[in-house]
Amino acid sequence: MAEITLLSGDVDMSGIVVPGYEPKEGERTSVRENFVGAGYFSTMGIPLLMGREINRQDGPSAAKVAVVNELFARKYFGAESPVGRQFSFQSSKKDQGAIEIVGLVKDGKHADLREDPEPFAYYSYVQHQSIIRMTFYARTSQDPTAIGGALREGVRRADPSLPVFDMKTLEQQIDEDVFAERLVALLSTFFGLLATLLAAIGLYGVMAYTVSRRTREIGLRMALGAARPEVLRMVMREVGLLALAGVALALPTAYVLSRLIQAQLYTVEQSGAAIFVGASLVIVLVAAVAGLIPAVRATRIDPMMALRNE
């Protein structure tokens, strides 16, 4: 169990005093914190690197303990082991007294998936003097959505008056955390496809208009012996030039926008060369398909009818 729900956006911090550590001028010696129960780290899959987890022996009357993350240990103890070291709270509103570090865990994300890891301390839940909320976590090898009823029944048997609400899987919690990013990605994909369709329609219209304006020229070329494949190549050459111009304009713009997207969306890295090459091929392919119909139509022009056209 834990006081603060993982990836819920909630943050709790406290100023601490670490014996032997001299803060720099203006430095805040505050750490993120959460109060957790026995078996929290093994249940959540957070690797224990040193020492032990918080367990059932860390009760209200036992010595106060904490488990810290790597950034906490590195900041306040350097390369030394944090296990066995002590610190205390700065605030007079907090319980006073030394807190012993009994374990070291790997850095991780807590409030949301976009945050950078910070120094973090986990305390024993039952040693908290002002319990406000409680979140229970259950780990199972079965379908997690199928054990909700059993969990509710277990709580009801323990205390019928205890409410159970907002039950969800960790995957659902992650989905809620990245909902905005996924919505932006979905909308970006939709508008990208719409833009591609409009570009294809526009290119088709331009090439159809160009062919109609050059009807006499094409008819004259064919009357003078130009073969249909030659006429096809001539029209598709213009399509290719338009496509290359589009690629030349699109690539720098896409590079700049990719840097902006990288800063806005979670785990979106700067696009590599393969992405730009693939996008360029898509542009060329769309242009070729859009220009093929006017090009084929140009090869079917009757030279005599074209020469009579004004």
HUWOGI-V17527 format. One line per field, one symbol per residue. burial: 1 if it has 9 or more other C-alpha atoms within 8 Angstrom, else 0. A space follows every 50 residues. Layout:
burial->???
//
This chain:
burial->11110011000001111100000000000011111111111010010100 10110001100001111111111100100001100111110000000011 11111110111110000111111111110000011000000001001100 01001100000000000000001100110010000000000000010001 10110011001000110111111001010011001100110011011000 10001001101100010000100001000100110111111111110110 1010111000
//
